[in-house]
């Protein structure tokens, strides 16, 4: 494996990995790169933690004061640059240069190896830029001697990521041998095409404020190219219940580490319980017949077990899978697109997609039956209303995306929904709009860092990035 550097705080590690093992086949590099994937949509793995889940109030933390809630500035992006991103670049280089480590019989066809690495590399860069804004991109991962890469603008990064995802999907050869070492899709290249197109669909919504025409065009092209179209196509990362190195991170937290520090947030239970939402008993632990939410962002230290509901059993078994992309998420996207005029049909089509999205969500979490669904949808607080249609869509999407805090945080930043109040005892008065750059950037890559800050705005948690302005 290409292992992370011994001192990931050194920005030089963004470009070279001194502990790299030089004879690793591409299939092993792909497996290693994919192990970072669940942390982008199901936080809890090393370096990712639960910050966005708490920003959007899916969960609350008990033993620690709310005063530290918004202080997440110490995520080290070297964990991605020296880890999966460097590995994926190596896969591309090996296959492009005809290196024996990319031999097709062992690793899958070379076009498919390159295409999957490009798709996954684009996905990780997308995740990073949505956290920080401007980041090292075009000059990153260049190798020895390039320790001061420039920060590209978020707009230019988005433009290139759309191109990469479209070209990589076209590069896939479904008639040729699928990639090996692929625990996400087991070498099913049609699914990798769908993953790339679905990523472009979700990316397109980010352009609603600042590049509307391009966002609409990218959405139309992604839909025409083929995105998730049923719950049978939902995309999960599957942890291994018999491998301690690949346990579900919530299982590690609750069962292995015995850290009963997180509970479902009272913000969630206050929204779901009055509606008799059947998903609530899946989302949270049932205590004396009910799910008990923990107050968000309080300075009062709280003992959670037995008093407040931890995350539900469905999400915290050793092998419980992480939901990466879902059909309901696509349908909520389509509902928003219709409401915003990006696709035809207006409120009528928006209402249909909205209702279908909630049904798909019920099915995803195993609580659907026709009568329960009909009763739920008939409630005045649930039924689609053109007067507040966007708020209804985004709030129900927030419910569906439980524990996918990063995507919900992005939706909140884009639309302002759901309506959330900042932590009453937080260390700042506002929910963050971005995360601060790693604390040593000013000294490690000073000139590039200062240029990015001058262009984008202050390096704090309140500066809005390009697509959020």
C-alpha positions as a Markdown table, in Angstrom:
| # | Residue | x | y | z |
|---|---|---|---|---|
| 1 | Unk | 0.0 | 0.0 | 0.0 |
| 2 | Unk | 1.0 | 3.6 | -0.4 |
| 3 | Unk | 0.8 | 4.5 | 3.2 |
| 4 | Unk | 0.2 | 8.0 | 4.7 |
| 5 | Unk | 3.3 | 10.0 | 5.5 |
| 6 | Unk | 4.7 | 9.7 | 9.0 |
| 7 | Unk | 4.1 | 13.4 | 9.5 |
| 8 | Unk | 1.0 | 14.4 | 7.6 |
| 9 | Unk | 1.3 | 18.0 | 8.9 |
| 10 | Unk | 4.1 | 18.6 | 6.4 |
| 11 | Unk | 2.5 | 20.0 | 3.3 |
| 12 | Unk | 5.3 | 18.4 | 1.2 |
| 13 | Unk | 3.5 | 15.2 | 1.8 |
| 14 | Unk | 0.7 | 16.5 | -0.4 |
| 15 | Unk | 3.0 | 15.8 | -3.4 |
| 16 | Unk | 5.3 | 12.9 | -2.4 |
| 17 | Unk | 5.0 | 9.9 | -0.1 |
| 18 | Unk | 8.3 | 8.9 | 1.4 |
| 19 | Unk | 7.0 | 5.7 | 2.9 |
| 20 | Unk | 5.6 | 4.4 | -0.4 |
| 21 | Unk | 6.1 | 0.7 | -1.3 |
| 22 | Unk | 7.1 | 0.6 | -4.9 |
| 23 | Unk | 5.7 | -2.8 | -6.0 |
| 24 | Unk | 1.9 | -2.7 | -5.3 |
| 25 | Unk | -0.5 | -3.8 | -8.1 |
| 26 | Unk | -3.2 | -1.4 | -9.1 |
| 27 | Unk | -6.0 | -3.5 | -7.7 |
| 28 | Unk | -4.5 | -3.2 | -4.2 |
| 29 | Unk | -4.2 | 0.6 | -4.6 |
| 30 | Unk | -7.8 | 0.8 | -5.7 |
| 31 | Unk | -9.0 | -1.2 | -2.6 |
| 32 | Unk | -7.0 | 1.1 | -0.4 |
| 33 | Unk | -8.3 | 4.2 | -2.1 |
| 34 | Unk | -11.9 | 3.0 | -1.7 |
| 35 | Unk | -11.6 | 2.6 | 2.1 |
| 36 | Unk | -11.7 | 6.4 | 2.4 |
| 37 | Unk | -15.0 | 6.6 | 0.5 |
| 38 | Unk | -17.5 | 5.9 | 3.3 |
| 39 | Unk | -16.1 | 8.7 | 5.4 |
| 40 | Unk | -17.3 | 11.2 | 2.8 |
| 41 | Unk | -21.0 | 10.2 | 3.1 |
| 42 | Unk | -21.1 | 8.4 | 6.4 |
| 43 | Unk | -18.6 | 10.2 | 8.6 |
| 44 | Unk | -16.8 | 8.6 | 11.5 |
| 45 | Unk | -13.6 | 7.3 | 10.0 |
| 46 | Unk | -10.2 | 8.7 | 10.9 |
| 47 | Unk | -9.8 | 12.3 | 10.0 |
| 48 | Unk | -13.5 | 12.9 | 9.0 |
| 49 | Unk | -15.3 | 12.5 | 12.3 |
| 50 | Unk | -18.8 | 13.8 | 12.7 |
| 51 | Unk | -18.5 | 17.5 | 12.3 |
| 52 | Unk | -21.0 | 18.0 | 9.4 |
| 53 | Unk | -23.5 | 15.6 | 11.1 |
| 54 | Unk | -23.5 | 18.0 | 14.0 |
| 55 | Unk | -23.5 | 21.1 | 11.8 |
| 56 | Unk | -26.9 | 20.0 | 10.4 |
| 57 | Unk | -28.0 | 18.5 | 13.7 |
| 58 | Unk | -28.5 | 14.9 | 12.7 |
| 59 | Unk | -26.7 | 14.1 | 16.0 |
| 60 | Unk | -25.7 | 15.7 | 19.2 |
| 61 | Unk | -22.7 | 15.1 | 21.4 |
| 62 | Unk | -23.2 | 14.4 | 25.1 |
| 63 | Unk | -20.1 | 14.5 | 27.3 |
| 64 | Unk | -18.5 | 17.5 | 25.8 |
| 65 | Unk | -19.6 | 21.1 | 25.9 |
| 66 | Unk | -21.2 | 22.9 | 22.9 |
| 67 | Unk | -18.5 | 25.5 | 23.2 |
| 68 | Unk | -16.2 | 23.3 | 21.1 |
| 69 | Unk | -18.8 | 22.4 | 18.5 |
| 70 | Unk | -17.7 | 24.7 | 15.7 |
| 71 | Unk | -14.0 | 24.4 | 16.2 |
| 72 | Unk | -13.3 | 21.8 | 13.5 |
| 73 | Unk | -10.3 | 23.5 | 11.8 |
| 74 | Unk | -7.8 | 20.7 | 12.3 |
| 75 | Unk | -8.8 | 18.2 | 9.7 |
| 76 | Unk | -5.6 | 17.4 | 7.8 |
| 77 | Unk | -6.3 | 17.2 | 4.1 |
| 78 | Unk | -2.9 | 15.4 | 3.7 |
| 79 | Unk | -4.9 | 12.3 | 4.7 |
| 80 | Unk | -6.6 | 12.5 | 1.3 |
| 81 | Unk | -3.7 | 14.0 | -0.8 |
| 82 | Unk | -1.1 | 11.4 | 0.4 |
| 83 | Unk | -3.6 | 8.6 | 0.7 |
| 84 | Unk | -6.4 | 7.9 | -1.9 |
| 85 | Unk | -5.6 | 10.8 | -4.3 |
| 86 | Unk | -1.9 | 9.8 | -4.5 |
| 87 | Unk | -2.8 | 6.2 | -5.0 |
| 88 | Unk | -5.4 | 7.0 | -7.7 |
| 89 | Unk | -2.8 | 9.1 | -9.6 |
| 90 | Unk | -0.4 | 6.1 | -9.3 |
| 91 | Unk | -3.1 | 3.8 | -10.8 |
| 92 | Unk | -3.5 | 6.2 | -13.8 |
| 93 | Unk | 0.3 | 6.5 | -14.3 |
| 94 | Unk | 0.9 | 2.8 | -14.1 |
| 95 | Unk | -1.8 | 2.0 | -16.6 |
| 96 | Unk | -0.9 | 4.8 | -18.9 |
| 97 | Unk | 2.8 | 3.9 | -18.9 |
| 98 | Unk | 2.3 | 0.2 | -19.4 |
| 99 | Unk | 3.8 | -0.7 | -16.0 |
| 100 | Unk | 3.6 | -4.3 | -15.1 |
| 101 | Unk | 1.7 | -3.3 | -11.9 |
| 102 | Unk | -1.3 | -2.5 | -14.1 |
| 103 | Unk | -1.2 | -5.8 | -16.0 |
| 104 | Unk | -4.8 | -6.3 | -17.3 |
| 105 | Unk | -5.2 | -9.9 | -16.4 |
| 106 | Unk | -4.6 | -9.1 | -12.7 |
| 107 | Unk | -6.2 | -5.6 | -12.5 |
| 108 | Unk | -8.8 | -5.4 | -15.2 |
| 109 | Unk | -8.5 | -3.7 | -18.6 |
| 110 | Unk | -6.3 | -0.6 | -18.6 |
| 111 | Unk | -9.0 | 1.7 | -19.9 |
| 112 | Unk | -11.2 | 0.6 | -17.1 |
| 113 | Unk | -8.5 | 1.0 | -14.5 |
| 114 | Unk | -7.8 | 4.6 | -15.7 |
| 115 | Unk | -11.5 | 5.5 | -15.9 |
| 116 | Unk | -12.4 | 4.3 | -12.4 |
| 117 | Unk | -9.3 | 6.0 | -10.9 |
| 118 | Unk | -10.3 | 9.3 | -12.7 |
| 119 | Unk | -13.9 | 9.0 | -11.4 |
| 120 | Unk | -12.9 | 8.3 | -7.8 |
| 121 | Unk | -10.1 | 11.0 | -7.9 |
| 122 | Unk | -12.7 | 13.6 | -9.1 |
| 123 | Unk | -15.1 | 12.5 | -6.4 |
| 124 | Unk | -12.5 | 13.1 | -3.7 |
| 125 | Unk | -11.4 | 16.5 | -5.0 |
| 126 | Unk | -15.1 | 17.4 | -5.2 |
| 127 | Unk | -15.5 | 16.5 | -1.5 |
| 128 | Unk | -12.5 | 18.5 | -0.6 |
| 129 | Unk | -13.4 | 21.7 | -2.5 |
| 130 | Unk | -16.9 | 21.6 | -1.0 |
| 131 | Unk | -15.4 | 21.7 | 2.5 |
| 132 | Unk | -12.8 | 24.4 | 1.9 |
| 133 | Unk | -13.4 | 26.3 | -1.4 |
| 134 | Unk | -10.2 | 27.0 | -3.3 |
| 135 | Unk | -7.7 | 24.1 | -2.8 |
| 136 | Unk | -4.5 | 22.8 | -4.5 |
| 137 | Unk | -5.7 | 20.9 | -7.6 |
| 138 | Unk | -3.9 | 21.4 | -10.9 |
| 139 | Unk | -0.4 | 21.5 | -9.3 |
| 140 | Unk | -1.1 | 18.9 | -6.6 |
| 141 | Unk | 0.2 | 15.3 | -6.7 |
| 142 | Unk | 3.1 | 16.3 | -9.0 |
| 143 | Unk | 5.8 | 14.6 | -7.0 |
| 144 | Unk | 9.2 | 15.5 | -5.6 |
| 145 | Unk | 10.2 | 19.1 | -5.8 |
| 146 | Unk | 6.7 | 20.5 | -6.0 |
| 147 | Unk | 5.9 | 21.4 | -2.4 |
| 148 | Unk | 4.1 | 24.7 | -3.0 |
| 149 | Unk | 1.2 | 24.0 | -5.3 |
| 150 | Unk | -1.1 | 26.9 | -6.1 |
| 151 | Unk | -4.7 | 26.9 | -4.9 |
| 152 | Unk | -7.1 | 26.7 | -7.9 |
| 153 | Unk | -10.4 | 28.6 | -7.8 |
| 154 | Unk | -13.4 | 26.5 | -6.9 |
| 155 | Unk | -15.1 | 27.5 | -10.1 |
| 156 | Unk | -12.2 | 26.2 | -12.2 |
| 157 | Unk | -12.0 | 23.0 | -10.2 |
| 158 | Unk | -15.7 | 22.4 | -10.8 |
| 159 | Unk | -15.3 | 23.0 | -14.5 |
| 160 | Unk | -12.5 | 20.4 | -14.7 |
| 161 | Unk | -14.3 | 17.9 | -12.5 |
| 162 | Unk | -17.3 | 17.9 | -14.7 |
| 163 | Unk | -15.0 | 17.2 | -17.7 |
| 164 | Unk | -13.1 | 14.5 | -15.9 |
| 165 | Unk | -16.3 | 12.7 | -14.8 |
| 166 | Unk | -17.8 | 12.8 | -18.3 |
| 167 | Unk | -14.6 | 11.7 | -20.1 |
| 168 | Unk | -13.9 | 9.0 | -17.6 |
| 169 | Unk | -17.4 | 7.6 | -18.0 |
| 170 | Unk | -17.0 | 7.5 | -21.7 |
| 171 | Unk | -13.6 | 5.8 | -21.3 |
| 172 | Unk | -15.2 | 2.8 | -19.6 |
| 173 | Unk | -15.4 | -0.3 | -21.7 |
| 174 | Unk | -18.2 | -2.5 | -20.4 |
| 175 | Unk | -17.3 | -5.3 | -22.8 |
| 176 | Unk | -13.8 | -5.5 | -21.3 |
| 177 | Unk | -12.6 | -6.9 | -18.0 |
| 178 | Unk | -13.9 | -4.9 | -15.0 |
| 179 | Unk | -11.5 | -3.5 | -12.5 |
| 180 | Unk | -10.2 | -5.7 | -9.7 |
| 181 | Unk | -9.9 | -4.8 | -6.0 |
| 182 | Unk | -13.3 | -3.1 | -6.2 |
| 183 | Unk | -15.3 | -3.7 | -3.1 |
| 184 | Unk | -17.8 | -1.0 | -4.0 |
| 185 | Unk | -19.2 | -2.5 | -7.3 |
| 186 | Unk | -17.2 | -5.7 | -7.7 |
| 187 | Unk | -15.9 | -4.6 | -11.1 |
| 188 | Unk | -19.3 | -3.8 | -12.5 |
| 189 | Unk | -18.3 | -1.1 | -15.0 |
| 190 | Unk | -21.9 | -0.1 | -15.8 |
| 191 | Unk | -22.3 | 0.9 | -12.1 |
| 192 | Unk | -19.2 | 3.0 | -12.3 |
| 193 | Unk | -20.7 | 4.9 | -15.3 |
| 194 | Unk | -23.8 | 5.4 | -13.2 |
| 195 | Unk | -21.8 | 6.6 | -10.2 |
| 196 | Unk | -20.0 | 9.2 | -12.4 |
| 197 | Unk | -23.2 | 10.5 | -13.9 |
| 198 | Unk | -25.0 | 10.6 | -10.5 |
| 199 | Unk | -22.1 | 12.5 | -9.1 |
| 200 | Unk | -22.4 | 15.1 | -11.9 |
| 201 | Unk | -26.1 | 15.3 | -11.2 |
| 202 | Unk | -25.6 | 16.2 | -7.6 |
| 203 | Unk | -22.7 | 18.5 | -8.4 |
| 204 | Unk | -24.9 | 20.5 | -10.8 |
| 205 | Unk | -27.1 | 21.7 | -8.0 |
| 206 | Unk | -24.1 | 23.5 | -6.5 |
| 207 | Unk | -24.2 | 25.9 | -9.4 |
| 208 | Unk | -27.7 | 27.2 | -8.7 |
| 209 | Unk | -26.5 | 30.6 | -7.5 |
| 210 | Unk | -23.4 | 31.4 | -9.5 |
| 211 | Unk | -23.4 | 29.5 | -12.8 |
| 212 | Unk | -27.0 | 28.7 | -13.5 |
| 213 | Unk | -26.7 | 28.0 | -17.2 |
| 214 | Unk | -23.8 | 25.5 | -16.8 |
| 215 | Unk | -25.6 | 23.9 | -13.9 |
| 216 | Unk | -28.7 | 23.3 | -15.9 |
| 217 | Unk | -26.6 | 22.0 | -18.9 |
| 218 | Unk | -24.7 | 19.6 | -16.7 |
| 219 | Unk | -27.9 | 18.3 | -15.0 |
| 220 | Unk | -29.5 | 17.6 | -18.4 |
| 221 | Unk | -26.4 | 15.8 | -19.6 |
| 222 | Unk | -26.1 | 13.7 | -16.5 |
| 223 | Unk | -29.7 | 12.7 | -16.6 |
| 224 | Unk | -29.4 | 11.8 | -20.3 |
| 225 | Unk | -26.3 | 9.7 | -19.6 |
| 226 | Unk | -28.0 | 7.6 | -16.9 |
| 227 | Unk | -28.3 | 8.1 | -13.1 |
| 228 | Unk | -29.7 | 5.9 | -10.3 |
| 229 | Unk | -33.3 | 5.1 | -11.3 |
| 230 | Unk | -34.5 | 2.7 | -8.6 |
| 231 | Unk | -33.8 | 1.6 | -5.0 |
| 232 | Unk | -32.3 | -1.6 | -6.5 |
| 233 | Unk | -29.5 | 0.7 | -7.7 |
| 234 | Unk | -28.7 | 2.4 | -4.4 |
| 235 | Unk | -25.0 | 2.5 | -3.8 |
| 236 | Unk | -23.6 | 1.1 | -0.5 |
| 237 | Unk | -20.1 | 0.7 | 0.9 |
| 238 | Unk | -20.1 | -2.6 | 2.7 |
| 239 | Unk | -18.0 | -2.9 | 5.9 |
| 240 | Unk | -16.8 | -6.3 | 7.0 |
| 241 | Unk | -18.2 | -7.6 | 10.3 |
| 242 | Unk | -15.4 | -10.2 | 10.6 |
| 243 | Unk | -12.5 | -7.8 | 10.0 |
| 244 | Unk | -11.6 | -5.3 | 12.8 |
| 245 | Unk | -9.7 | -3.2 | 10.3 |
| 246 | Unk | -13.0 | -2.7 | 8.3 |
| 247 | Unk | -15.6 | -2.4 | 10.9 |
| 248 | Unk | -18.4 | 0.2 | 10.6 |
| 249 | Unk | -17.1 | 3.3 | 12.3 |
| 250 | Unk | -20.2 | 3.7 | 14.5 |
| 251 | Unk | -19.6 | 0.1 | 15.7 |
| 252 | Unk | -16.0 | 1.1 | 16.5 |
| 253 | Unk | -17.3 | 4.1 | 18.4 |
| 254 | Unk | -20.1 | 2.5 | 20.5 |
| 255 | Unk | -19.1 | -1.1 | 20.8 |
| 256 | Unk | -15.3 | -1.3 | 20.5 |
| 257 | Unk | -14.3 | 2.0 | 22.0 |
| 258 | Unk | -17.3 | 2.1 | 24.4 |
| 259 | Unk | -17.7 | 5.8 | 23.6 |
| 260 | Unk | -21.4 | 6.5 | 24.2 |
| 261 | Unk | -20.9 | 10.1 | 23.3 |
| 262 | Unk | -23.4 | 10.6 | 20.4 |
| 263 | Unk | -27.1 | 10.5 | 20.3 |
| 264 | Unk | -29.8 | 11.4 | 17.7 |
| 265 | Unk | -30.4 | 15.2 | 17.9 |
| 266 | Unk | -33.6 | 16.6 | 19.5 |
| 267 | Unk | -33.8 | 18.7 | 16.3 |
| 268 | Unk | -34.4 | 15.5 | 14.4 |
| 269 | Unk | -36.8 | 14.0 | 16.9 |
| 270 | Unk | -38.8 | 17.3 | 17.2 |
| 271 | Unk | -39.4 | 17.3 | 13.5 |
| 272 | Unk | -40.1 | 13.6 | 13.0 |
| 273 | Unk | -42.0 | 12.5 | 16.1 |
| 274 | Unk | -45.1 | 14.8 | 15.7 |
| 275 | Unk | -45.5 | 13.4 | 12.2 |
| 276 | Unk | -45.3 | 9.8 | 13.4 |
| 277 | Unk | -42.5 | 9.3 | 10.9 |
| 278 | Unk | -41.8 | 5.5 | 10.9 |
| 279 | Unk | -38.2 | 6.2 | 10.0 |
| 280 | Unk | -37.6 | 7.6 | 13.4 |
| 281 | Unk | -37.5 | 4.2 | 15.1 |
| 282 | Unk | -34.9 | 3.2 | 12.6 |
| 283 | Unk | -32.8 | 6.3 | 13.0 |
| 284 | Unk | -32.6 | 6.2 | 16.8 |
| 285 | Unk | -32.5 | 3.7 | 19.7 |
| 286 | Unk | -36.0 | 3.1 | 21.2 |
| 287 | Unk | -36.1 | 3.7 | 24.9 |
| 288 | Unk | -39.2 | 2.9 | 26.9 |
| 289 | Unk | -41.2 | 3.0 | 23.6 |
| 290 | Unk | -39.9 | 6.2 | 22.2 |
| 291 | Unk | -36.8 | 7.8 | 20.6 |
| 292 | Unk | -35.4 | 10.4 | 22.9 |
| 293 | Unk | -33.4 | 13.2 | 21.2 |
| 294 | Unk | -30.5 | 15.0 | 22.9 |
| 295 | Unk | -30.6 | 18.8 | 23.0 |
| 296 | Unk | -28.2 | 20.2 | 20.4 |
| 297 | Unk | -25.2 | 22.3 | 21.3 |
| 298 | Unk | -25.7 | 22.6 | 25.0 |
| 299 | Unk | -22.9 | 23.2 | 27.5 |
| 300 | Unk | -24.4 | 20.7 | 29.9 |
| 301 | Unk | -22.5 | 17.4 | 29.9 |
| 302 | Unk | -24.9 | 14.5 | 29.5 |
| 303 | Unk | -24.7 | 10.8 | 30.1 |
| 304 | Unk | -26.3 | 9.3 | 27.0 |
| 305 | Unk | -26.9 | 5.5 | 27.5 |
| 306 | Unk | -30.4 | 4.9 | 28.8 |
| 307 | Unk | -31.3 | 8.5 | 28.9 |
| 308 | Unk | -31.0 | 9.6 | 25.2 |
| 309 | Unk | -31.2 | 7.5 | 22.1 |
| 310 | Unk | -28.0 | 6.5 | 20.4 |
| 311 | Unk | -27.9 | 6.0 | 16.7 |
| 312 | Unk | -30.2 | 3.2 | 15.6 |
| 313 | Unk | -29.0 | -0.4 | 15.3 |
| 314 | Unk | -29.3 | -0.4 | 11.5 |
| 315 | Unk | -26.4 | 2.1 | 11.3 |
| 316 | Unk | -24.1 | 0.7 | 13.9 |
| 317 | Unk | -23.6 | -3.0 | 13.5 |
| 318 | Unk | -20.0 | -4.2 | 12.7 |
| 319 | Unk | -21.0 | -4.8 | 9.1 |
| 320 | Unk | -23.8 | -2.2 | 8.7 |
| 321 | Unk | -23.3 | -0.7 | 5.2 |
| 322 | Unk | -22.8 | 3.0 | 4.5 |
| 323 | Unk | -25.3 | 4.5 | 2.0 |
| 324 | Unk | -23.3 | 6.6 | -0.5 |
| 325 | Unk | -26.0 | 7.5 | -3.1 |
| 326 | Unk | -29.7 | 6.6 | -3.3 |
| 327 | Unk | -32.7 | 6.8 | -5.6 |
| 328 | Unk | -34.5 | 9.0 | -3.1 |
| 329 | Unk | -31.7 | 11.5 | -3.2 |
| 330 | Unk | -32.0 | 11.6 | -7.0 |
| 331 | Unk | -35.8 | 12.1 | -6.7 |
| 332 | Unk | -35.4 | 15.0 | -4.2 |
| 333 | Unk | -32.9 | 16.5 | -6.7 |
| 334 | Unk | -35.4 | 16.2 | -9.5 |
| 335 | Unk | -38.1 | 17.8 | -7.3 |
| 336 | Unk | -35.8 | 20.7 | -6.5 |
| 337 | Unk | -34.9 | 21.0 | -10.2 |
| 338 | Unk | -38.6 | 21.2 | -11.2 |
| 339 | Unk | -39.4 | 23.7 | -8.5 |
| 340 | Unk | -36.4 | 25.9 | -9.6 |
| 341 | Unk | -37.3 | 25.6 | -13.3 |
| 342 | Unk | -34.3 | 23.5 | -14.3 |
| 343 | Unk | -36.5 | 20.8 | -15.7 |
| 344 | Unk | -40.0 | 21.1 | -17.1 |
| 345 | Unk | -43.2 | 20.7 | -15.2 |
| 346 | Unk | -43.1 | 23.3 | -12.4 |
| 347 | Unk | -44.8 | 22.6 | -9.1 |
| 348 | Unk | -46.8 | 19.6 | -10.5 |
| 349 | Unk | -43.7 | 17.7 | -11.4 |
| 350 | Unk | -42.0 | 18.8 | -8.2 |
| 351 | Unk | -44.9 | 17.5 | -6.1 |
| 352 | Unk | -44.7 | 14.1 | -7.9 |
| 353 | Unk | -41.0 | 13.7 | -7.4 |
| 354 | Unk | -41.3 | 14.9 | -3.8 |
| 355 | Unk | -43.9 | 12.3 | -3.0 |
| 356 | Unk | -42.0 | 9.5 | -4.8 |
| 357 | Unk | -38.8 | 10.5 | -3.0 |
| 358 | Unk | -40.4 | 10.1 | 0.4 |
| 359 | Unk | -41.8 | 6.7 | -0.7 |
| 360 | Unk | -38.3 | 5.7 | -1.9 |
| 361 | Unk | -36.9 | 6.8 | 1.5 |
| 362 | Unk | -39.4 | 4.7 | 3.4 |
| 363 | Unk | -38.5 | 1.7 | 1.2 |
| 364 | Unk | -34.8 | 2.3 | 1.7 |
| 365 | Unk | -35.2 | 2.2 | 5.5 |
| 366 | Unk | -37.6 | -0.8 | 5.4 |
| 367 | Unk | -40.7 | 1.0 | 6.8 |
| 368 | Unk | -42.9 | 1.3 | 3.8 |
| 369 | Unk | -46.4 | 0.1 | 3.6 |
| 370 | Unk | -49.2 | 1.7 | 1.6 |
| 371 | Unk | -51.4 | 2.7 | 4.5 |
| 372 | Unk | -48.7 | 4.2 | 6.6 |
| 373 | Unk | -47.3 | 6.1 | 3.7 |
| 374 | Unk | -50.7 | 7.5 | 2.7 |
| 375 | Unk | -51.4 | 8.6 | 6.2 |
| 376 | Unk | -48.0 | 10.3 | 6.5 |
| 377 | Unk | -48.3 | 12.1 | 3.1 |
| 378 | Unk | -51.8 | 13.4 | 3.9 |
| 379 | Unk | -50.6 | 15.5 | 6.9 |
| 380 | Unk | -50.7 | 19.2 | 6.4 |
| 381 | Unk | -47.1 | 19.5 | 7.6 |
| 382 | Unk | -45.9 | 17.0 | 4.9 |
| 383 | Unk | -48.0 | 17.4 | 1.8 |
| 384 | Unk | -46.3 | 19.4 | -1.0 |
| 385 | Unk | -47.4 | 23.1 | -1.0 |
| 386 | Unk | -46.2 | 25.4 | -3.8 |
| 387 | Unk | -46.0 | 28.3 | -1.4 |
| 388 | Unk | -43.2 | 26.6 | 0.6 |
| 389 | Unk | -42.3 | 23.8 | -1.8 |
| 390 | Unk | -38.5 | 24.3 | -1.7 |
| 391 | Unk | -38.5 | 24.2 | 2.1 |
| 392 | Unk | -40.6 | 21.0 | 2.1 |
| 393 | Unk | -38.3 | 19.3 | -0.4 |
| 394 | Unk | -35.1 | 20.3 | 1.3 |
| 395 | Unk | -36.3 | 19.4 | 4.8 |
| 396 | Unk | -37.5 | 16.0 | 3.8 |
| 397 | Unk | -34.2 | 15.5 | 1.9 |
| 398 | Unk | -32.4 | 16.3 | 5.2 |
| 399 | Unk | -34.5 | 13.7 | 7.0 |
| 400 | Unk | -33.7 | 11.1 | 4.3 |
| 401 | Unk | -29.9 | 11.9 | 4.4 |
| 402 | Unk | -29.6 | 11.1 | 8.1 |
| 403 | Unk | -26.0 | 10.7 | 9.0 |
| 404 | Unk | -24.8 | 12.0 | 5.5 |
| 405 | Unk | -24.0 | 15.3 | 7.1 |
| 406 | Unk | -21.7 | 16.6 | 4.4 |
| 407 | Unk | -24.4 | 16.4 | 1.7 |
| 408 | Unk | -27.1 | 17.9 | 4.1 |
| 409 | Unk | -24.6 | 20.6 | 5.1 |
| 410 | Unk | -24.1 | 21.5 | 1.4 |
| 411 | Unk | -27.9 | 21.6 | 0.8 |
| 412 | Unk | -28.4 | 23.9 | 3.8 |
| 413 | Unk | -25.6 | 26.2 | 2.6 |
| 414 | Unk | -27.2 | 26.3 | -0.9 |
| 415 | Unk | -30.8 | 26.8 | 0.0 |
| 416 | Unk | -31.1 | 27.8 | 3.7 |
| 417 | Unk | -33.2 | 24.7 | 4.4 |
| 418 | Unk | -34.0 | 23.1 | 6.7 |
| 419 | Unk | -34.3 | 26.1 | 9.0 |
| 420 | Unk | -31.7 | 25.5 | 11.7 |
| 421 | Unk | -30.6 | 27.5 | 14.7 |
| 422 | Unk | -27.0 | 27.6 | 15.7 |
| 423 | Unk | -25.8 | 25.9 | 18.8 |
| 424 | Unk | -26.9 | 28.0 | 21.9 |
| 425 | Unk | -23.5 | 27.4 | 23.5 |
| 426 | Unk | -21.4 | 27.2 | 20.4 |
| 427 | Unk | -18.0 | 28.9 | 20.2 |
| 428 | Unk | -19.3 | 31.2 | 17.4 |
| 429 | Unk | -22.9 | 32.5 | 16.7 |
| 430 | Unk | -23.3 | 30.9 | 13.3 |
| 431 | Unk | -23.3 | 27.5 | 11.7 |
| 432 | Unk | -20.1 | 27.3 | 9.6 |
| 433 | Unk | -20.2 | 27.9 | 5.9 |
| 434 | Unk | -16.9 | 26.2 | 5.3 |
| 435 | Unk | -14.1 | 24.5 | 7.2 |
| 436 | Unk | -10.8 | 26.4 | 7.8 |
| 437 | Unk | -7.7 | 25.3 | 6.0 |
| 438 | Unk | -5.3 | 23.1 | 8.0 |
| 439 | Unk | -3.7 | 25.3 | 10.7 |
| 440 | Unk | -0.1 | 25.0 | 9.3 |
| 441 | Unk | -0.9 | 26.1 | 5.8 |
| 442 | Unk | 0.3 | 29.6 | 6.3 |
| 443 | Unk | 3.8 | 28.4 | 7.1 |
| 444 | Unk | 4.0 | 25.3 | 4.9 |
| 445 | Unk | 2.7 | 26.8 | 1.6 |
| 446 | Unk | 2.5 | 30.4 | 2.6 |
| 447 | Unk | 2.5 | 32.3 | -0.7 |
| 448 | Unk | -0.2 | 30.1 | -2.2 |
| 449 | Unk | -2.2 | 30.1 | 1.0 |
| 450 | Unk | -2.2 | 33.9 | 1.2 |
| 451 | Unk | -3.2 | 34.3 | -2.4 |
| 452 | Unk | -6.2 | 32.0 | -1.9 |
| 453 | Unk | -7.3 | 33.8 | 1.2 |
| 454 | Unk | -7.0 | 37.2 | -0.5 |
| 455 | Unk | -9.1 | 35.9 | -3.4 |
| 456 | Unk | -11.7 | 33.9 | -1.5 |
| 457 | Unk | -12.0 | 35.7 | 1.8 |
| 458 | Unk | -10.9 | 35.2 | 5.4 |
| 459 | Unk | -9.8 | 31.8 | 6.4 |
| 460 | Unk | -12.5 | 31.2 | 9.0 |
| 461 | Unk | -15.7 | 29.2 | 9.3 |
| 462 | Unk | -18.0 | 32.0 | 8.1 |
| 463 | Unk | -16.6 | 32.9 | 4.6 |
| 464 | Unk | -18.8 | 31.7 | 1.8 |
| 465 | Unk | -17.1 | 29.8 | -1.0 |
| 466 | Unk | -17.7 | 30.5 | -4.7 |
| 467 | Unk | -20.9 | 28.4 | -5.2 |
| 468 | Unk | -22.4 | 29.7 | -1.9 |
| 469 | Unk | -22.1 | 33.4 | -2.7 |
